[in-house]
Amino acid sequence: MNHGVIAADHLITDAGGLLSPGWMEVRDGLISRVQQGLPPDDAPLLAEAGGVVLPAFVNAHTHLALGFCPGIGDDLSFMDWLHHAMLPAIARAEEDRQLYANGAAESLAELIAGGVATVADSFLDATSVPMLAECGIRGFFGAEVFGLRNPDEEAQLAQVADLELPLARSGLIATGWAPHTLFTCPPRILQAVVQRARREGRRLTMHVDESPEEHEFFVEGRGPIVEIAERFGASARFRHGATPVRQLLDLGVLGPDLLAVHAVQITAEDIATLAATRTPVVTCPRSNMMLATGIAPVAELIAAGVTVALGTDSLASTPDLDMFAEMRALLLSQRGRTRSTRGLAAVDAFHIATLGGARAMGLETVTGRLAPGLSADCVRLDMSATGRGRRDVLARVVWEGSRELVSHTFVAGRDLLGECSL
């Protein structure tokens, strides 16, 4: 492991801490000291001194393998994108698995170049898992589970016990399950997967109430998803008259070990339920706006005490995997939706993109801020050429930052930007 010092003109330790100048000592991949001022003259530097150093980002939702199909959802509505873009793209990749590998490599390169040290990935193919290990990034992979198309639900239930997870081959990577959605992974199968995950002590991630069509299907029992369920003879597997969040509560799915992704259509009662069950929510503002599904009520989630994390989703539904752009999209969309800046300052977006994501993934004692005993997961920005009058360093990072300014991305003291080559 690298031993040495990272020194900066401005060291942002977390959403509330700034040392100008500041430095931190790294030993065996962990932060051993964080100090105000300049480091000892004889301290070995792990990166050039100066610039801005901050906790590395946590991208709490993406599908790395879909990096092979950027732009396929540019001008499509959610259901059209799902049926006429995503399904054909996946069918193509099932015939040529190299597309998944190419996509994962593209996605990982973007993440590391943009200062991401921790990622939550989920997909139906595990091609990305050995690549995550090879890169040295920290992360979680959720193996997607479906079941809607299987006409024999009993046979599908029997198969849940035999589902296999990929071998991570890295202490930085955890694996678990990703029931796709409540309408593609019917309730009994979903419950079986969740029960198995909890027996094994594994985490879960799941798309929750992402689209108006999903909400309409479960609450009102109508809309295009009704036709899909009927086509596969699965109508009797679902119940209606309650929101997806309420149904997940009744099924015993909600809890702090579940990443509830998107949550765009949730109600005030749903927000209270998520808070009461300590279920974290991952918001993906640009993907949701790109596919015109709406804007999640993040301000209300924060006010209710729900842990909120930030994700980009995949290159199939967002322009890039830039967490700087995602932070700005979060702030702008919420301010436009609520017509308020209350609780929606740059510091809030920064917290959600770092420690909020770490908490959502159960990693708050490992990463998400810069403090002694935590992993040396940090980003160095060369911001000397920027600055439009903002005196607040953290605000400059959020409003003016970009992956082009990232010079180093450290995970456990290792500079992935300089070392990873997929």
For each residue, the residues with C-beta under 8 A, 3 or more apart:
1: 27 28 29 412 413 414
2: 26 29 46 413 414 415
3: 26 27 28 44 413
4: 25 26 43 44 45 46
5: 23 24 25 26 39 40 43 44 45 46
6: 23 24 26 45 46 47 53 376 378 380 410
7: 21 22 23 38 39 43 45 49 50
8: 11 21 22 23 49 50 51 52 53 380
9: 20 21 50 51 52
10: 18 19 20 21 22 51 52 53 393
11: 8 18 19 20 21 22 23 24 34 52 53 54 370
12: 17 18 52 53 54 55 350 370 393 394 397
13: 17 18 19 22 34 55 369 370 371
14: 17 55 351 354 355 368 369 370 371
15: 347 348 350 351 354 355 394
16: 347
17: 12 13 14 369 370
18: 10 11 12 13 22 393 394
19: 10 11 13 22 23 34 35 36 37
20: 9 10 11 393
21: 7 8 9 10 11 36 37 38
22: 7 8 10 11 13 18 19 34 35 36 37 53
23: 5 6 7 8 11 19 34 35 37 38 39 43
24: 5 6 11 31 33 34 35 53 370 376 378
25: 4 5 31 32 33 34 35 39 43
26: 2 3 4 5 6 29 30 31 32 46 376 410 413
27: 1 3 30 32
28: 1 3 413
29: 1 2 26 375 376 412 413 414
30: 26 27 372 373 374 375 376 412 413
31: 24 25 26 34 370 371 372 373 374 375 376
32: 25 26 27 372
33: 24 25 372
34: 11 13 19 22 23 24 25 31 370 371 372
35: 19 22 23 24 25 39
36: 19 21 22
37: 19 21 22 23
38: 7 21 23
39: 5 7 23 25 35 43 45 49
40: 5 43
41:
42:
43: 4 5 7 23 25 39 40
44: 3 4 5
45: 4 5 6 7 39 48 49
46: 2 4 5 6 26 408 410 413 415
47: 6 380 407 408 410 415
48: 45 51 407
49: 7 8 39 45
50: 7 8 9 382 384
51: 8 9 10 48 380 381 382 383 384 407
52: 8 9 10 11 12 380 381 383 393 396 397
53: 6 8 10 11 12 22 24 370 378 379 380 381
54: 11 12 115 350 354 370 378 379 381 397
55: 12 13 14 354 355 367 368 369 370 377 378 379
56: 115 116 117 118 354 367 377 378 379 409 410 411
57: 114 115 116 117 118 310 323 353 354 357 379
58: 116 117 118 119 309 310 353 354 356 357 358 360 361 363 367 368
59: 62 111 116 118 119 120 310 311 312 321 323 357
60: 119 120 259 261 282 309 310 311 357 360 361
61: 120 122 205 259 261 282 284 309 311 312 313
62: 59 107 111 119 120 121 311 312 313 314 321
63: 66 121 122 123 313 314 316
64: 67 103 104 107 108 119 121 123 128 131 132 314
65: 68 93 100 101 103 104 107 123 125 127 128
66: 63 69 89 103 107 123 314 315 316
67: 64 70 102 103 104 105 106 107 110 314 315
68: 65 89 93 99 100 102 103 106
69: 66 72 85 89 103 315 316
70: 67 315 316 319
71: 74
72: 69 76 81 85 86 89 316
73: 76 81 85 86 290 291 316 317
74: 71 290
75:
76: 72 73 80 81 84 85 291
77: 80 81 291 292
78: 81 82 210 211 212 213 291 292 293
79: 82 83 211 213 224
80: 76 77 83 84 85
81: 72 73 76 77 78 84 85 86 291 317
82: 78 79 85 86 87
83: 79 80 86 87
84: 76 80 81 87 88
85: 69 72 73 76 80 81 82 88 89 316
86: 72 73 81 82 83 89 90 316
87: 82 83 84 90 91
88: 84 85 91 92
89: 66 68 69 72 85 86 92 93 316
90: 86 87 93 94 124
91: 87 88 94 95
92: 88 89 95 96 99
93: 65 68 89 90 96 97 99 100 103 125
94: 90 91 97
95: 91 92
96: 92 93 99
97: 93 94 100 101 125 127
98: 101 102
99: 68 92 93 96 102 103
100: 65 68 93 97 103 104 123 125 127 128
101: 65 97 98 104 105 127 131
102: 67 68 98 99 105 106
103: 64 65 66 67 68 69 93 99 100 106 107 315
104: 64 65 67 100 101 107 108 127 128 131 422
105: 67 101 102 108 109 131 422
106: 67 68 102 103 109 110 315
107: 62 64 65 66 67 103 104 110 111 128 314 315 321
108: 64 104 105 111 112 128 131 132 135 137 420 422
109: 105 106 112 113 420 422
110: 67 106 107 113 114 315 320 321 322 403
111: 59 62 107 108 114 116 119 137 321
112: 108 109 115 116 135 137 409 416 417 420
113: 109 110 403 406 409 417
114: 57 110 111 321 322 323 324 403 406 409
115: 54 56 57 112 323 324 379 381 403 406 409
116: 56 57 58 59 111 112 119 137 321 323 409
117: 56 57 58 137 138 367 377 378 379 409 410 411 416
118: 56 57 58 59 137 138 139 357 358 361 363 367 377 411
119: 58 59 60 62 64 111 116 132 137 138 139 140
120: 59 60 61 62 139 140 142 205 259 282 311 361
121: 62 63 64 128 132 139 140 141 142
122: 61 63 141 142 143 144 178 205
123: 63 64 65 66 100 126 127 128 141 143 144 178
124: 90 143 144 146
125: 65 93 97 100 128
126: 123 129 141 143 165 166
127: 65 97 100 101 104 123 130 131
128: 64 65 100 104 107 108 121 123 125 131 132 141
129: 126 132 133 141 166 167 168 169 173 175
130: 127 133 134 166 169
131: 64 101 104 105 108 127 128 134 135 422
132: 64 108 119 121 128 129 135 137 139 141 168 170 172 173
133: 129 130 136 168 169 170 172 173
134: 130 131 420 422
135: 108 112 131 132 416 420 422
136: 133 170 172 411 412 414 416 419 420
137: 108 111 112 116 117 118 119 132 172 411 416 420
138: 117 118 119 172 173 363 366 367 375 377 411 412
139: 118 119 120 121 132 172 173 174
140: 119 120 121 173 174 175 176 203 205 361
141: 121 122 123 126 128 129 132 166 168 173 174 175 176
142: 120 121 122 175 176 177 178 203 204 205
143: 122 123 124 126 163 165 166 175 176 177 178
144: 122 123 124 178 179 180
145: 160 163 177 178 179 180 185 189 190 193
146: 124 149 180 184 185
147: 150 153 156 184 185 186 189
148: 183 184 185 186 228 229 232 234
149: 146 232
150: 147 153 155 156
151: 232 233
152: 155 156
153: 147 150 156 157 186 188 189 237
154: 157 158
155: 150 152 158 159
156: 147 150 152 153 159 160 189
157: 153 154 160 188 189 192
158: 154 155 161 162
159: 155 156 162 163
160: 145 156 157 163 189 192 193 196
161: 158 196
162: 158 159
163: 143 145 159 160 177 193 196
164:
165: 126 143 175 176 177 202
166: 126 129 130 141 143 175
167: 129
168: 129 132 133 141 173 174 175
169: 129 130 133 173
170: 132 133 136 173
171:
172: 132 133 136 137 138 139 411 412
173: 129 132 133 138 139 140 141 168 169 170
174: 139 140 141 168 202 203
175: 129 140 141 142 143 165 166 168 202
176: 140 141 142 143 165 197 202 203 204 205
177: 142 143 145 163 165 193 194 196 197 202 204 205
178: 122 123 142 143 144 145 204 205 206
179: 144 145 182 185 189 190 193 194 204 206
180: 144 145 146 184 185 206 207
181: 184 185 206 207 208 210 214
182: 179 185 187 190 206 208 214 218 244 247 248
183: 148 186 214 217 218 225 228 229 238
184: 146 147 148 180 181
185: 145 146 147 148 179 180 181 182 189 190 193 206
186: 147 148 153 183 189 190 234 237 238
187: 182 190 191 237 238 239 247 251
188: 153 157 191 192 237
189: 145 147 153 156 157 160 179 185 186 192 193
190: 145 179 182 185 186 187 193 194 251 253
191: 187 188 194 195 251 252 253
192: 157 160 188 189 195 196
193: 145 160 163 177 179 185 189 190 196 197 204
194: 177 179 190 191 197 198 204 251 252 253 258
195: 191 192 198 199
196: 160 161 163 177 192 193 199 200
197: 176 177 193 194 200 202 203 204 257
198: 194 195 201 202 257
199: 195 196
200: 196 197
201: 198
202: 165 174 175 176 177 197 198
203: 140 142 174 176 197 257 258 259 361 362
204: 142 176 177 178 179 193 194 197 253 257 258 259
205: 61 120 122 140 142 176 177 178 258 259 261 282
206: 178 179 180 181 182 185 253 258 259 260 261
207: 180 181 210 261 262
208: 181 182 244 245 248 260 261 262 263 266 281
209: 214 215 243 244 245 262 263 264 265 266 270
210: 78 181 207 214 261 262 263 264 265 288 293
211: 78 79 214 215 264 265 291 293
212: 78 215 216 265 293 294
213: 78 79 216 217 223 224 225
214: 181 182 183 209 210 211 217 218 225 244 265
215: 209 211 212 218 219 243 244 265
216: 212 213 219 220 222 223 225
217: 183 213 214 220 221 222 223 225 226 229 238 240
218: 182 183 214 215 221 238 240 242 243 244 247
219: 215 216 240 241 242 243
220: 216 217 223 240
221: 217 218 226 240 241
222: 216 217 226
223: 213 216 217 220 226
224: 79 213 227 228
225: 183 213 214 216 217 228 229
226: 217 221 222 223 229 230 235
227: 224 230 231
228: 148 183 224 225 231 232
229: 148 183 217 225 226 232 234 235 237 238
230: 226 227 233 234 235
231: 227 228
232: 148 149 151 228 229
233: 151 230
234: 148 186 229 230 237 238
235: 226 229 230 238
236:
237: 153 186 187 188 229 234
238: 183 186 187 217 218 229 234 235
239: 187 242 247
240: 217 218 219 220 221
241: 219 221
242: 218 219 239 246 247 250
243: 209 215 218 219 246 247 265 266 267 269 270
244: 182 208 209 214 215 218 247 248 265
245: 208 209 248 249 254 260 263 266 267 270 273 274
246: 242 243 249 250 269 270 273
247: 182 187 218 239 242 243 244 250 251
248: 182 208 244 245 251 253 254 260
249: 245 246 252 253 254 273 277
250: 242 246 247
251: 187 190 191 194 247 248
252: 191 194 249
253: 190 191 194 204 206 248 249 258
254: 245 248 249 258 260 273 274 277 279
255: 258 277 278 279
256: 277 278 279 280 362
257: 197 198 203 204 362
258: 194 203 204 205 206 253 254 255 279 280
259: 60 61 120 203 204 205 206 280 282 309 360 361
260: 206 208 245 248 254 263 274 279 280 281 282
261: 60 61 205 206 207 208 210 281 282 284 311
262: 207 208 209 210 282 283 284 288 293 296
263: 208 209 210 245 260 266 270 274 281 283 296 297 301
264: 209 210 211 288 293 294 295 296
265: 209 210 211 212 214 215 243 244 293 294
266: 208 209 243 245 263 270 271 274 296 297
267: 243 245 270 271
268: 271 272 300
269: 243 246 272 273
270: 209 243 245 246 263 266 267 273 274
271: 266 267 268 274 275 297 300 301 304 306
272: 268 269 275 276 304
273: 245 246 249 254 269 270 276 277 279
274: 245 254 260 263 266 270 271 277 279 281 301 304 306
275: 271 272 278 301 304 305 306
276: 272 273
277: 249 254 255 256 273 274
278: 255 256 275 307
279: 254 255 256 258 260 273 274 306
280: 256 258 259 260 306 307 308 309 359 360
281: 208 260 261 263 274 296 298 301 306 307 308 309 360
282: 60 61 120 205 259 260 261 262 308 309 310 311 357 360
283: 262 263 288 296 298 308 309 310 311 330 352
284: 61 261 262 287 288 310 311 312 313 318 326
285: 288 289 295 296 326 329 330 333
286: 289 290 312 313 318 319 325 326 329
287: 284 290 291 312 313 314 317 318
288: 210 262 264 283 284 285 291 293 294 295 296
289: 285 286 292 295 329 333
290: 73 74 286 287 317 318 319
291: 73 76 77 78 81 211 287 288 317
292: 77 78 289
293: 78 210 211 212 262 264 265 288
294: 212 264 265 288
295: 264 285 288 289 333 334 336 337
296: 262 263 264 266 281 283 285 288 301
297: 263 266 271 300 301 337
298: 281 283 301 302 308 330 334
299: 302 303 334 337 338 340 342 343 344
300: 268 271 297 303 304
301: 263 271 274 275 281 296 297 298 304 306 308
302: 298 299 305 306 308 343 348
303: 299 300 343
304: 271 272 274 275 300 301
305: 275 302
306: 271 274 275 279 280 281 301 302
307: 278 280 281 356 359 360
308: 280 281 282 283 298 301 302 352 356 360
309: 58 60 61 259 280 281 282 283 352 356 357 359 360 361
310: 57 58 59 60 282 283 284 323 326 327 330 349 352 353 356 357
311: 59 60 61 62 120 261 282 283 284 326
312: 59 61 62 284 286 287 318 320 321 322 323 326
313: 61 62 63 284 286 287 316 317 318
314: 62 63 64 66 67 107 287 317 318
315: 66 67 69 70 103 106 107 110 318 320 321
316: 63 66 69 70 72 73 85 86 89 313
317: 73 81 287 290 291 313 314
318: 284 286 287 290 312 313 314 315 321
319: 70 286 290 325
320: 110 312 315 325
321: 59 62 107 110 111 114 116 312 315 318
322: 110 114 312 325 326 402 403
323: 57 59 114 115 116 310 312 326 327 353
324: 114 115 327 328 397 398 401 402 403
325: 286 319 320 322 328 329 402
326: 284 285 286 310 311 312 322 323 329 330 353
327: 310 323 324 330 331 346 349 350 352 353 398
328: 324 325 331 332 349 398 399
329: 285 286 289 325 326 332 333
330: 283 285 298 310 326 327 333 334 349 352
331: 327 328 334 335 344 345 346 348 349 398
332: 328 329 335 336
333: 285 289 295 329 330 336 337
334: 295 298 299 330 331 337 338 344
335: 331 332 338 339 340 341 344
336: 295 332 333 339
337: 295 297 299 333 334
338: 299 334 335 342 344
339: 335 336
340: 299 335 344
341: 335 344 345
342: 299 338
343: 299 302 303 348
344: 299 331 334 335 338 340 341 348 349
345: 331 341 348 349 395
346: 327 331 349 350 392 394 395 397 398 399
347: 15 16 350 351 394 395
348: 15 302 331 343 344 345 351 352
349: 310 327 328 330 331 344 345 346 352 353 398
350: 12 15 54 327 346 347 353 354 394 397 398
351: 14 15 347 348 354 355 356
352: 283 308 309 310 327 330 348 349 356 357
353: 57 58 310 323 326 327 349 350 356 357
354: 14 15 54 55 56 57 58 350 351 357 358 368 369
355: 14 15 55 351 358 359 364 368 369
356: 58 307 308 309 310 351 352 353 359 360 368
357: 57 58 59 60 118 282 309 310 352 353 354 360 361 368
358: 58 118 354 355 361 363 364 366 367 368 369
359: 280 307 309 355 356 362 363 364 368
360: 58 60 259 280 281 282 307 308 309 356 357
361: 58 60 118 120 140 203 259 309 357 358
362: 203 256 257 359
363: 58 118 138 358 359 366 367 368
364: 355 358 359 367 368
365: 374
366: 138 358 363 374 375
367: 55 56 58 117 118 138 358 363 364 374 375 377
368: 14 55 58 354 355 356 357 358 359 363 364 374 377
369: 13 14 17 55 354 355 358 374
370: 11 12 13 14 17 24 31 34 53 54 55 374 378
371: 13 14 31 34 374
372: 30 31 32 33 34
373: 30 31
374: 30 31 365 366 367 368 369 370 371 377
375: 29 30 31 138 366 367 411 412 413
376: 6 24 26 29 30 31 410 411 412 413
377: 55 56 117 118 138 367 368 374 410 411 412
378: 6 24 53 54 55 56 117 370 410
379: 53 54 55 56 57 115 117 406 408 409 410
380: 6 8 47 51 52 53 406 407 408 410
381: 51 52 53 54 115 397 401 405 406 407
382: 50 51 385 405 407
383: 51 52 386 387 396 397 400 401 405
384: 50 51
385: 382
386: 383 396 400 405
387: 383 390 396 400
388: 400
389:
390: 387 395 396 399 400
391:
392: 346 395 396
393: 10 12 18 20 52 396 397
394: 12 15 18 346 347 350 397 398
395: 345 346 347 390 392 398 399
396: 52 383 386 387 390 392 393 399 400 401
397: 12 52 54 324 346 350 381 383 393 394 400 401
398: 324 327 328 331 346 349 350 394 395 401
399: 328 346 390 395 396
400: 383 386 387 388 390 396 397
401: 324 381 383 396 397 398 405
402: 322 324 325 405
403: 110 113 114 115 322 324 406
404:
405: 381 382 383 386 401 402
406: 113 114 115 379 380 381 403 409 417
407: 47 48 51 380 381 382 417
408: 46 47 379 380 415 417 418
409: 56 112 113 114 115 116 117 379 406 415 416 417
410: 6 26 46 47 56 117 376 377 378 379 380 413 414 415 416
411: 56 117 118 136 137 138 172 375 376 377 414 416
412: 1 29 30 136 138 172 375 376 377
413: 1 2 3 26 28 29 30 46 375 376 410
414: 1 2 29 136 410 411 419
415: 2 46 47 408 409 410 418 419
416: 112 117 135 136 137 409 410 411 419 420
417: 112 113 406 407 408 409 420
418: 408 415
419: 136 414 415 416
420: 108 109 112 134 135 136 137 416 417
421:
422: 104 105 108 109 131 134 135
